[in-house]
């Protein structure tokens, strides 16, 4: 386990995060940030307002804001999939070798 008082020279960021027990949390948040950014970019590219997305999803504008909040990792995959479809995209999730 990495101790913050010890030198981490030569370690990767992944090693440091693993040592601190924060790797999965950081990966989850980074993944959510990327997905939220992609949906937001697609929304703007399609010229859609958040209110229009809310109407397409049959939900509130505040719910759309929660889906697009890059720090909110509590959004379900189903909500992300519906939001992606609302902007004309499809959510694809893969499991790959490390």
C-alpha angles and dihedrals in degrees: 000000000000116000114206089223092059126079114264095191109144094020121116122235086250090057092050093048091047090050091052092047091240103105098103093044092051092046091049093051093045091051092050091049091054094047093046090049092050093049092046091049091050090047092053092043090054091049093239125150122222088248090057090051090050090053091050090050094043091235142102129284089242089058089052088051089053091050091050094044103111092207096052104095092168093083113117123240088239091058092048091049092050091048091050091051091048089062093044097262137109126229113232122190123187136186110217137175113268 
